């Protein structure tokens, strides 16, 4: 059986067990940095992926994530952040994770080999034409992830495949293949290291770009944030105050008028009524900068 790139020995692993602690850390960090640098090669594919995902959400569809093990954890981290960072409702961003919530508390390899659960998870997510799925697998061969991706594609879902092995099945079936050429791991086969680091950054880039494209970022500020705790309420007030150039008290009053929604609060702080603010945003398709000009 051929050894995949992620299973091959890393040049820096020779004598690793004999190296001084500081040298072990330096080698491991060097391997991580080299893996991260490979994301640069994938930027065109990541742009295409983000645009596809944004189009699904803009048109009322879903953006789902799928994965198992370490790759699934990277997908889950990005998926969960879409609500808090960009205010995208959780029912629009389902997560399909091999083994479900139980696997998050005790990671076992067996669940990723069971494609039968993929059908149940796919049906539960309710994915169909107009939706997008981001499927992540270091090897590109994980049975659960592949089964979800295939079922999604058969249902008319646009599939983005992120994998770290060239020519893998996941990349072959994806509408938008994202190849992260991270190669061998400093601990052979431990794709929670370089492969996962590159996956996490790639996913970060996708979600940041789609947030910008949806109009949920303004000058690097979260203008669609869900302010559901004290920290975020303070942040929302600072955002409104900064964009509208008003005192913090005025920003808080505007947020009270819009029930905590930042975009319309900016327009209210600028002198518009709550109803007019929402109308302007609807006309501008959620783009605050456009709504502020009209």
Phi and psi restraints in degrees (value plus and minus 20) as a CYANA .aco file:
   2 UNK   PHI     -88.3   -48.3
   2 UNK   PSI     123.3   163.3
   3 UNK   PHI    -106.8   -66.8
   3 UNK   PSI     106.6   146.6
   4 UNK   PHI     -95.7   -55.7
   4 UNK   PSI     145.8   185.8
   5 UNK   PHI     -80.6   -40.6
   5 UNK   PSI     -54.0   -14.0
   6 UNK   PHI     -94.7   -54.7
   6 UNK   PSI     -35.9     4.1
   7 UNK   PHI    -117.0   -77.0
   7 UNK   PSI     -31.7     8.3
   8 UNK   PHI     -91.4   -51.4
   8 UNK   PSI     136.9   176.9
   9 UNK   PHI     -89.2   -49.2
   9 UNK   PSI     120.7   160.7
  10 UNK   PHI    -108.4   -68.4
  10 UNK   PSI     119.6   159.6
  11 UNK   PHI     -75.5   -35.5
  11 UNK   PSI     -50.6   -10.6
  12 UNK   PHI    -105.1   -65.1
  12 UNK   PSI     -21.8    18.2
  13 UNK   PHI    -106.6   -66.6
  13 UNK   PSI     -34.6     5.4
  14 UNK   PHI     -80.5   -40.5
  14 UNK   PSI     102.7   142.7
  15 UNK   PHI      52.1    92.1
  15 UNK   PSI      -4.6    35.4
  16 UNK   PHI     -79.7   -39.7
  16 UNK   PSI     -55.7   -15.7
  17 UNK   PHI     -90.8   -50.8
  17 UNK   PSI     -35.4     4.6
  18 UNK   PHI    -122.4   -82.4
  18 UNK   PSI     -28.3    11.7
  19 UNK   PHI     -94.1   -54.1
  19 UNK   PSI     133.9   173.9
  20 UNK   PHI     -86.9   -46.9
  20 UNK   PSI     132.6   172.6
  21 UNK   PHI     -71.2   -31.2
  21 UNK   PSI     -65.1   -25.1
  22 UNK   PHI     -83.0   -43.0
  22 UNK   PSI     -55.2   -15.2
  23 UNK   PHI     -90.1   -50.1
  23 UNK   PSI     -58.4   -18.4
  24 UNK   PHI     -78.9   -38.9
  24 UNK   PSI     -66.8   -26.8
  25 UNK   PHI     -84.6   -44.6
  25 UNK   PSI     -61.1   -21.1
  26 UNK   PHI     -84.0   -44.0
  26 UNK   PSI     -62.2   -22.2
  27 UNK   PHI     -84.9   -44.9
  27 UNK   PSI     -64.2   -24.2
  28 UNK   PHI     -83.4   -43.4
  28 UNK   PSI     -61.5   -21.5
  29 UNK   PHI     -85.2   -45.2
  29 UNK   PSI     -61.0   -21.0
  30 UNK   PHI     -80.4   -40.4
  30 UNK   PSI     -60.8   -20.8
  31 UNK   PHI     -85.0   -45.0
  31 UNK   PSI     -59.4   -19.4
  32 UNK   PHI     -85.1   -45.1
  32 UNK   PSI     -63.5   -23.5
  33 UNK   PHI     -83.3   -43.3
  33 UNK   PSI     -59.6   -19.6
  34 UNK   PHI     -85.5   -45.5
  34 UNK   PSI     -59.6   -19.6
  35 UNK   PHI     -85.3   -45.3
  35 UNK   PSI     -63.1   -23.1
  36 UNK   PHI     -81.8   -41.8
  36 UNK   PSI     -58.1   -18.1
  37 UNK   PHI     -81.1   -41.1
  37 UNK   PSI     -45.0    -5.0
  38 UNK   PHI     -88.5   -48.5
  38 UNK   PSI     -36.9     3.1
  39 UNK   PHI     -83.7   -43.7
  39 UNK   PSI     -49.2    -9.2
  40 UNK   PHI     -74.6   -34.6
  40 UNK   PSI     -59.3   -19.3
  41 UNK   PHI     -87.1   -47.1
  41 UNK   PSI     -41.9    -1.9
  42 UNK   PHI    -115.9   -75.9
  42 UNK   PSI     -16.7    23.3
  43 UNK   PHI     -77.1   -37.1
  43 UNK   PSI     -62.5   -22.5
  44 UNK   PHI     -79.9   -39.9
  44 UNK   PSI     -62.0   -22.0
  45 UNK   PHI     -87.3   -47.3
  45 UNK   PSI     -57.0   -17.0
  46 UNK   PHI     -86.8   -46.8
  46 UNK   PSI     -56.5   -16.5
  47 UNK   PHI     -82.8   -42.8
  47 UNK   PSI     -64.2   -24.2
  48 UNK   PHI     -83.8   -43.8
  48 UNK   PSI     -60.4   -20.4
  49 UNK   PHI     -83.4   -43.4
  49 UNK   PSI     -66.7   -26.7
  50 UNK   PHI     -82.9   -42.9
  50 UNK   PSI     -61.1   -21.1
  51 UNK   PHI     -84.3   -44.3
  51 UNK   PSI     -61.1   -21.1
  52 UNK   PHI     -83.7   -43.7
  52 UNK   PSI     -65.1   -25.1
  53 UNK   PHI     -83.6   -43.6
  53 UNK   PSI     -62.2   -22.2
  54 UNK   PHI     -83.8   -43.8
  54 UNK   PSI     -58.9   -18.9
  55 UNK   PHI     -83.2   -43.2
  55 UNK   PSI     -59.8   -19.8
  56 UNK   PHI     -82.6   -42.6
  56 UNK   PSI     -67.0   -27.0
  57 UNK   PHI     -87.8   -47.8
  57 UNK   PSI     -58.5   -18.5
  58 UNK   PHI     -82.7   -42.7
  58 UNK   PSI     -54.9   -14.9
  59 UNK   PHI    -110.0   -70.0
  59 UNK   PSI     -12.1    27.9
  60 UNK   PHI      73.0   113.0
  60 UNK   PSI     -15.3    24.7
  61 UNK   PHI    -105.8   -65.8
  61 UNK   PSI    -189.2  -149.2
  62 UNK   PHI    -131.7   -91.7
  62 UNK   PSI     134.5   174.5
  63 UNK   PHI    -141.1  -101.1
  63 UNK   PSI      86.4   126.4
  64 UNK   PHI    -122.2   -82.2
  64 UNK   PSI     137.0   177.0
  65 UNK   PHI    -144.5  -104.5
  65 UNK   PSI     128.3   168.3
  66 UNK   PHI    -164.1  -124.1
  66 UNK   PSI     123.4   163.4
  67 UNK   PHI     157.5   197.5
  67 UNK   PSI     154.3   194.3
  68 UNK   PHI    -158.2  -118.2
  68 UNK   PSI     134.0   174.0
  69 UNK   PHI      38.3    78.3
  69 UNK   PSI    -162.1  -122.1
  70 UNK   PHI     -81.4   -41.4
  70 UNK   PSI     -60.8   -20.8
  71 UNK   PHI     -82.4   -42.4
  71 UNK   PSI     -59.2   -19.2
  72 UNK   PHI     -84.1   -44.1
  72 UNK   PSI     -56.6   -16.6
  73 UNK   PHI     -85.3   -45.3
  73 UNK   PSI     -58.3   -18.3
  74 UNK   PHI     -83.9   -43.9
  74 UNK   PSI     -62.8   -22.8
  75 UNK   PHI     -84.3   -44.3
  75 UNK   PSI     -62.2   -22.2
  76 UNK   PHI     -82.3   -42.3
  76 UNK   PSI     -62.4   -22.4
  77 UNK   PHI     -79.1   -39.1
  77 UNK   PSI     -62.8   -22.8
  78 UNK   PHI     -90.2   -50.2
  78 UNK   PSI     -62.6   -22.6
  79 UNK   PHI     -78.0   -38.0
  79 UNK   PSI     -67.0   -27.0
  80 UNK   PHI     -86.1   -46.1
  80 UNK   PSI     -49.4    -9.4
  81 UNK   PHI     -96.9   -56.9
  81 UNK   PSI     -36.0     4.0
  82 UNK   PHI     -84.5   -44.5
  82 UNK   PSI     -51.6   -11.6
  83 UNK   PHI     -91.3   -51.3
  83 UNK   PSI     -73.2   -33.2
  84 UNK   PHI     -88.4   -48.4
  84 UNK   PSI     -57.9   -17.9
  85 UNK   PHI    -103.7   -63.7
  85 UNK   PSI     -62.6   -22.6
  86 UNK   PHI    -138.0   -98.0
  86 UNK   PSI     -18.5    21.5
  87 UNK   PHI      47.6    87.6
  87 UNK   PSI       3.7    43.7
  88 UNK   PHI    -104.2   -64.2
  88 UNK   PSI     100.8   140.8
  89 UNK   PHI     -75.7   -35.7
  89 UNK   PSI     123.1   163.1
  90 UNK   PHI     -82.1   -42.1
  90 UNK   PSI     -49.5    -9.5
  91 UNK   PHI     -93.4   -53.4
  91 UNK   PSI     -29.5    10.5
  92 UNK   PHI    -114.7   -74.7
  92 UNK   PSI     -27.2    12.8
  93 UNK   PHI    -151.8  -111.8
  93 UNK   PSI      46.5    86.5
  94 UNK   PHI     -87.3   -47.3
  94 UNK   PSI     127.5   167.5
  95 UNK   PHI    -133.2   -93.2
  95 UNK   PSI     106.1   146.1
  96 UNK   PHI    -129.1   -89.1
  96 UNK   PSI      85.5   125.5
  97 UNK   PHI    -138.8   -98.8
  97 UNK   PSI     106.1   146.1
  98 UNK   PHI     -78.0   -38.0
  98 UNK   PSI     101.7   141.7
  99 UNK   PHI      71.8   111.8
  99 UNK   PSI     -27.7    12.3
 100 UNK   PHI      46.8    86.8
 100 UNK   PSI    -179.3  -139.3
 101 UNK   PHI     -83.5   -43.5
 101 UNK   PSI     -49.7    -9.7
 102 UNK   PHI     -81.4   -41.4
 102 UNK   PSI     -55.2   -15.2
 103 UNK   PHI     -91.3   -51.3
 103 UNK   PSI     -36.9     3.1
 104 UNK   PHI     -95.2   -55.2
 104 UNK   PSI     -46.5    -6.5
 105 UNK   PHI    -109.9   -69.9
 105 UNK   PSI     -48.5    -8.5
 106 UNK   PHI    -161.6  -121.6
 106 UNK   PSI      81.1   121.1
 107 UNK   PHI     -92.7   -52.7
 107 UNK   PSI      98.8   138.8
 108 UNK   PHI    -146.6  -106.6
 108 UNK   PSI     125.7   165.7
 109 UNK   PHI     -96.6   -56.6
 109 UNK   PSI     -44.1    -4.1
 110 UNK   PHI     -81.2   -41.2
 110 UNK   PSI     -56.0   -16.0
 111 UNK   PHI     -84.9   -44.9
 111 UNK   PSI     -48.9    -8.9
 112 UNK   PHI     -95.3   -55.3
 112 UNK   PSI     -33.3     6.7
 113 UNK   PHI    -112.4   -72.4
 113 UNK   PSI     -17.5    22.5
 114 UNK   PHI    -127.2   -87.2
 114 UNK   PSI      72.8   112.8
 115 UNK   PHI     -92.4   -52.4
 115 UNK   PSI     -33.5     6.5
 116 UNK   PHI     -83.7   -43.7
 116 UNK   PSI     -56.5   -16.5
 117 UNK   PHI     -90.4   -50.4
 117 UNK   PSI     -38.5     1.5
 118 UNK   PHI     -82.7   -42.7
 118 UNK   PSI     -57.5   -17.5
 119 UNK   PHI     -83.9   -43.9
 119 UNK   PSI     -62.5   -22.5
 120 UNK   PHI     -84.1   -44.1
 120 UNK   PSI     -65.2   -25.2
 121 UNK   PHI     -86.0   -46.0
 121 UNK   PSI     -59.4   -19.4
 122 UNK   PHI     -85.0   -45.0
 122 UNK   PSI     -62.8   -22.8
 123 UNK   PHI     -83.8   -43.8
 123 UNK   PSI     -60.4   -20.4
 124 UNK   PHI     -84.2   -44.2
 124 UNK   PSI     -55.2   -15.2
 125 UNK   PHI     -92.7   -52.7
 125 UNK   PSI     -41.4    -1.4
 126 UNK   PHI      44.1    84.1
 126 UNK   PSI      22.9    62.9
 127 UNK   PHI    -105.2   -65.2
 127 UNK   PSI     124.2   164.2
 128 UNK   PHI    -178.5  -138.5
 128 UNK   PSI    -186.6  -146.6
 129 UNK   PHI     -77.0   -37.0
 129 UNK   PSI     113.7   153.7
 130 UNK   PHI      79.0   119.0
 130 UNK   PSI     -34.1     5.9
 131 UNK   PHI    -113.4   -73.4
 131 UNK   PSI     145.3   185.3
 132 UNK   PHI    -149.1  -109.1
 132 UNK   PSI     122.2   162.2
 133 UNK   PHI    -141.5  -101.5
 133 UNK   PSI     110.7   150.7
 134 UNK   PHI    -122.5   -82.5
 134 UNK   PSI      91.7   131.7
 135 UNK   PHI    -127.0   -87.0
 135 UNK   PSI     108.9   148.9
 136 UNK   PHI    -142.4  -102.4
 136 UNK   PSI     108.8   148.8
 137 UNK   PHI    -175.9  -135.9
 137 UNK   PSI     101.0   141.0
 138 UNK   PHI     -77.4   -37.4
 138 UNK   PSI     -68.5   -28.5
 139 UNK   PHI     -97.1   -57.1
 139 UNK   PSI     -44.0    -4.0
 140 UNK   PHI      55.6    95.6
 140 UNK   PSI      -8.4    31.6
 141 UNK   PHI    -147.0  -107.0
 141 UNK   PSI     -17.7    22.3
 142 UNK   PHI     -76.1   -36.1
 142 UNK   PSI      99.8   139.8
 143 UNK   PHI     -76.0   -36.0
 143 UNK   PSI     -65.3   -25.3
 144 UNK   PHI     -80.8   -40.8
 144 UNK   PSI     -70.0   -30.0
 145 UNK   PHI     -84.6   -44.6
 145 UNK   PSI     -61.6   -21.6
 146 UNK   PHI     -83.3   -43.3
 146 UNK   PSI     -61.1   -21.1
 147 UNK   PHI     -84.1   -44.1
 147 UNK   PSI     -62.6   -22.6
 148 UNK   PHI     -81.8   -41.8
 148 UNK   PSI     -66.0   -26.0
 149 UNK   PHI     -82.1   -42.1
 149 UNK   PSI     -62.2   -22.2
 150 UNK   PHI     -86.4   -46.4
 150 UNK   PSI     -62.8   -22.8
 151 UNK   PHI     -85.3   -45.3
 151 UNK   PSI     -58.4   -18.4
 152 UNK   PHI     -84.0   -44.0
 152 UNK   PSI     -66.2   -26.2
 153 UNK   PHI     -81.3   -41.3
 153 UNK   PSI     -60.8   -20.8
 154 UNK   PHI     -83.6   -43.6
 154 UNK   PSI     -47.4    -7.4
 155 UNK   PHI    -108.9   -68.9
 155 UNK   PSI     -15.0    25.0
 156 UNK   PHI      68.2   108.2
 156 UNK   PSI      -9.0    31.0
 157 UNK   PHI    -100.1   -60.1
 157 UNK   PSI     120.4   160.4
 158 UNK   PHI     -98.7   -58.7
 158 UNK   PSI     105.0   145.0
 159 UNK   PHI    -126.9   -86.9
 159 UNK   PSI     106.1   146.1
 160 UNK   PHI    -123.4   -83.4
 160 UNK   PSI     102.2   142.2
 161 UNK   PHI    -130.9   -90.9
 161 UNK   PSI     105.2   145.2
 162 UNK   PHI    -133.2   -93.2
 162 UNK   PSI      99.6   139.6
 163 UNK   PHI    -166.4  -126.4
 163 UNK   PSI     141.3   181.3
 164 UNK   PHI    -131.7   -91.7
 164 UNK   PSI     -10.4    29.6
 165 UNK   PHI    -144.5  -104.5
 165 UNK   PSI     103.7   143.7
 166 UNK   PHI     -83.5   -43.5
 166 UNK   PSI     122.9   162.9
 167 UNK   PHI      50.3    90.3
 167 UNK   PSI      -6.2    33.8
 168 UNK   PHI     -95.1   -55.1
 168 UNK   PSI     137.3   177.3
 169 UNK   PHI     -77.2   -37.2
 169 UNK   PSI     -57.1   -17.1
 170 UNK   PHI     -83.3   -43.3
 170 UNK   PSI     -62.1   -22.1
 171 UNK   PHI     -87.5   -47.5
 171 UNK   PSI     -53.5   -13.5
 172 UNK   PHI     -87.7   -47.7
 172 UNK   PSI     -56.5   -16.5
 173 UNK   PHI    -110.2   -70.2
 173 UNK   PSI     -33.8     6.2
 174 UNK   PHI     -92.4   -52.4
 174 UNK   PSI     122.0   162.0
 175 UNK   PHI     -88.4   -48.4
 175 UNK   PSI     -57.5   -17.5
 176 UNK   PHI    -144.3  -104.3
 176 UNK   PSI      77.1   117.1
 177 UNK   PHI    -102.7   -62.7
 177 UNK   PSI     112.7   152.7
 178 UNK   PHI    -138.2   -98.2
 178 UNK   PSI      84.4   124.4
 179 UNK   PHI    -116.0   -76.0
 179 UNK   PSI     100.9   140.9
 180 UNK   PHI    -128.2   -88.2
 180 UNK   PSI      82.1   122.1
 181 UNK   PHI    -102.3   -62.3
 181 UNK   PSI      44.8    84.8
 182 UNK   PHI    -101.6   -61.6
 182 UNK   PSI     -38.7     1.3
 183 UNK   PHI      48.6    88.6
 183 UNK   PSI    -173.1  -133.1
 184 UNK   PHI     -84.4   -44.4
 184 UNK   PSI     133.6   173.6
 185 UNK   PHI    -119.0   -79.0
 185 UNK   PSI     130.9   170.9
 186 UNK   PHI     -81.1   -41.1
 186 UNK   PSI     -50.0   -10.0
 187 UNK   PHI    -132.9   -92.9
 187 UNK   PSI      85.6   125.6
 188 UNK   PHI     -69.8   -29.8
 188 UNK   PSI     107.4   147.4
 189 UNK   PHI      63.1   103.1
 189 UNK   PSI     -26.5    13.5
 190 UNK   PHI    -105.7   -65.7
 190 UNK   PSI      61.6   101.6
 191 UNK   PHI     -97.3   -57.3
 191 UNK   PSI     -14.9    25.1
 192 UNK   PHI     -93.0   -53.0
 192 UNK   PSI     -29.8    10.2
 193 UNK   PHI    -110.9   -70.9
 193 UNK   PSI    -129.9   -89.9
 194 UNK   PHI     -78.8   -38.8
 194 UNK   PSI     -64.2   -24.2
 195 UNK   PHI     -81.1   -41.1
 195 UNK   PSI     -66.2   -26.2
 196 UNK   PHI     -88.5   -48.5
 196 UNK   PSI     -56.2   -16.2
 197 UNK   PHI     -80.5   -40.5
 197 UNK   PSI     -66.4   -26.4
 198 UNK   PHI     -85.2   -45.2
 198 UNK   PSI     -59.3   -19.3
 199 UNK   PHI     -81.4   -41.4
 199 UNK   PSI     -65.9   -25.9
 200 UNK   PHI     -80.3   -40.3
 200 UNK   PSI     -64.9   -24.9
 201 UNK   PHI     -87.3   -47.3
 201 UNK   PSI     -60.5   -20.5
 202 UNK   PHI     -80.9   -40.9
 202 UNK   PSI     -62.8   -22.8
 203 UNK   PHI     -86.4   -46.4
 203 UNK   PSI     -59.6   -19.6
 204 UNK   PHI     -77.1   -37.1
 204 UNK   PSI     -63.8   -23.8
 205 UNK   PHI     -85.3   -45.3
 205 UNK   PSI     -61.8   -21.8
 206 UNK   PHI     -80.0   -40.0
 206 UNK   PSI     -68.8   -28.8
 207 UNK   PHI     -89.7   -49.7
 207 UNK   PSI     -55.4   -15.4
 208 UNK   PHI     -84.6   -44.6
 208 UNK   PSI     -66.2   -26.2
 209 UNK   PHI     -85.3   -45.3
 209 UNK   PSI     -61.7   -21.7
 210 UNK   PHI     -86.8   -46.8
 210 UNK   PSI     -53.4   -13.4
 211 UNK   PHI     -83.0   -43.0
 211 UNK   PSI     -61.2   -21.2
 212 UNK   PHI     -85.4   -45.4
 212 UNK   PSI     -65.1   -25.1
 213 UNK   PHI     -86.0   -46.0
 213 UNK   PSI     -49.2    -9.2
 214 UNK   PHI    -101.9   -61.9
 214 UNK   PSI     -26.5    13.5
 215 UNK   PHI      63.8   103.8
 215 UNK   PSI      -1.0    39.0
 216 UNK   PHI    -114.3   -74.3
 216 UNK   PSI     -15.5    24.5
 217 UNK   PHI    -150.3  -110.3
 217 UNK   PSI     111.6   151.6
 218 UNK   PHI    -153.9  -113.9
 218 UNK   PSI      93.6   133.6
 219 UNK   PHI      31.9    71.9
 219 UNK   PSI      18.9    58.9
 220 UNK   PHI      57.6    97.6
 220 UNK   PSI     -10.3    29.7
 221 UNK   PHI    -124.7   -84.7
 221 UNK   PSI     124.6   164.6
 222 UNK   PHI     -99.5   -59.5
 222 UNK   PSI      74.6   114.6
 223 UNK   PHI    -112.7   -72.7
 223 UNK   PSI     -15.9    24.1
 224 UNK   PHI    -143.1  -103.1
 224 UNK   PSI       1.7    41.7
 225 UNK   PHI     -84.5   -44.5
 225 UNK   PSI     123.7   163.7
 226 UNK   PHI    -111.9   -71.9
 226 UNK   PSI      87.5   127.5
 227 UNK   PHI    -106.1   -66.1
 227 UNK   PSI      63.4   103.4
 228 UNK   PHI    -130.4   -90.4
 228 UNK   PSI      -6.2    33.8
 229 UNK   PHI    -169.0  -129.0
 229 UNK   PSI     151.7   191.7
 230 UNK   PHI     -79.7   -39.7
 230 UNK   PSI     -61.6   -21.6
 231 UNK   PHI     -81.0   -41.0
 231 UNK   PSI     -65.5   -25.5
 232 UNK   PHI     -93.2   -53.2
 232 UNK   PSI     -51.0   -11.0
 233 UNK   PHI     -85.4   -45.4
 233 UNK   PSI     -61.3   -21.3
 234 UNK   PHI     -83.2   -43.2
 234 UNK   PSI     -61.9   -21.9
 235 UNK   PHI     -82.6   -42.6
 235 UNK   PSI     -63.7   -23.7
 236 UNK   PHI     -79.9   -39.9
 236 UNK   PSI     -61.8   -21.8
 237 UNK   PHI     -83.8   -43.8
 237 UNK   PSI     -61.6   -21.6
 238 UNK   PHI     -84.7   -44.7
 238 UNK   PSI     -57.9   -17.9
 239 UNK   PHI     -83.6   -43.6
 239 UNK   PSI     -68.6   -28.6
 240 UNK   PHI     -81.8   -41.8
 240 UNK   PSI     -64.4   -24.4
 241 UNK   PHI     -80.9   -40.9
 241 UNK   PSI     -60.6   -20.6
 242 UNK   PHI     -89.6   -49.6
 242 UNK   PSI     -69.0   -29.0
 243 UNK   PHI     -88.7   -48.7
 243 UNK   PSI     -60.6   -20.6
 244 UNK   PHI    -107.3   -67.3
 244 UNK   PSI     -28.1    11.9
 245 UNK   PHI      36.5    76.5
 245 UNK   PSI      31.4    71.4
 246 UNK   PHI    -146.6  -106.6
 246 UNK   PSI     142.7   182.7
 247 UNK   PHI     -84.0   -44.0
 247 UNK   PSI     138.8   178.8
 248 UNK   PHI     -80.2   -40.2
 248 UNK   PSI     -57.9   -17.9
 249 UNK   PHI     -83.2   -43.2
 249 UNK   PSI     -61.0   -21.0
 250 UNK   PHI     -83.9   -43.9
 250 UNK   PSI     -59.8   -19.8
 251 UNK   PHI     -82.7   -42.7
 251 UNK   PSI     -62.1   -22.1
 252 UNK   PHI     -86.1   -46.1
 252 UNK   PSI     -59.2   -19.2
 253 UNK   PHI     -83.6   -43.6
 253 UNK   PSI     -60.2   -20.2
 254 UNK   PHI     -84.3   -44.3
 254 UNK   PSI     -60.8   -20.8
 255 UNK   PHI     -86.0   -46.0
 255 UNK   PSI     -56.8   -16.8
 256 UNK   PHI     -81.7   -41.7
 256 UNK   PSI     -59.6   -19.6
 257 UNK   PHI     -87.9   -47.9
 257 UNK   PSI     -48.4    -8.4
 258 UNK   PHI    -124.9   -84.9
 258 UNK   PSI      -6.5    33.5
 259 UNK   PHI      37.0    77.0
 259 UNK   PSI      18.1    58.1
 260 UNK   PHI      69.6   109.6
 260 UNK   PSI     -21.8    18.2
 261 UNK   PHI     -97.8   -57.8
 261 UNK   PSI     102.6   142.6
 262 UNK   PHI     -91.4   -51.4
 262 UNK   PSI     -68.5   -28.5
 263 UNK   PHI     -76.1   -36.1
 263 UNK   PSI     -74.9   -34.9
 264 UNK   PHI     -86.1   -46.1
 264 UNK   PSI     -47.3    -7.3
 265 UNK   PHI     -84.7   -44.7
 265 UNK   PSI     -55.5   -15.5
 266 UNK   PHI     -81.1   -41.1
 266 UNK   PSI     -63.9   -23.9
 267 UNK   PHI     -90.0   -50.0
 267 UNK   PSI     -57.0   -17.0
 268 UNK   PHI     -83.6   -43.6
 268 UNK   PSI     -61.9   -21.9
 269 UNK   PHI     -83.7   -43.7
 269 UNK   PSI     -44.3    -4.3
 270 UNK   PHI    -106.6   -66.6
 270 UNK   PSI     -21.1    18.9
 271 UNK   PHI      93.4   133.4
 271 UNK   PSI     -19.1    20.9
 272 UNK   PHI    -107.2   -67.2
 272 UNK   PSI     135.1   175.1
 273 UNK   PHI     -92.9   -52.9
 273 UNK   PSI     143.3   183.3
 274 UNK   PHI     -80.2   -40.2
 274 UNK   PSI     -63.4   -23.4
 275 UNK   PHI     -84.9   -44.9
 275 UNK   PSI     -63.6   -23.6
 276 UNK   PHI     -84.2   -44.2
 276 UNK   PSI     -57.4   -17.4
 277 UNK   PHI     -82.0   -42.0
 277 UNK   PSI     -64.4   -24.4
 278 UNK   PHI     -88.6   -48.6
 278 UNK   PSI     -57.6   -17.6
 279 UNK   PHI     -83.4   -43.4
 279 UNK   PSI     -63.3   -23.3
 280 UNK   PHI     -81.4   -41.4
 280 UNK   PSI     -63.0   -23.0
 281 UNK   PHI     -86.4   -46.4
 281 UNK   PSI     -57.8   -17.8
 282 UNK   PHI     -84.1   -44.1
 282 UNK   PSI     -63.1   -23.1
 283 UNK   PHI     -84.2   -44.2
 283 UNK   PSI     -55.8   -15.8
 284 UNK   PHI    -105.8   -65.8
 284 UNK   PSI     -13.9    26.1
 285 UNK   PHI      35.4    75.4
 285 UNK   PSI      19.3    59.3
 286 UNK   PHI      65.2   105.2
 286 UNK   PSI     -23.0    17.0
 287 UNK   PHI    -104.1   -64.1
 287 UNK   PSI      89.6   129.6
 288 UNK   PHI     -81.3   -41.3
 288 UNK   PSI     -63.1   -23.1
 289 UNK   PHI     -80.3   -40.3
 289 UNK   PSI     -57.7   -17.7
 290 UNK   PHI     -89.8   -49.8
 290 UNK   PSI     -62.3   -22.3
 291 UNK   PHI     -83.9   -43.9
 291 UNK   PSI     -52.2   -12.2
 292 UNK   PHI     -92.1   -52.1
 292 UNK   PSI     -42.8    -2.8
 293 UNK   PHI    -110.3   -70.3
 293 UNK   PSI     -49.3    -9.3
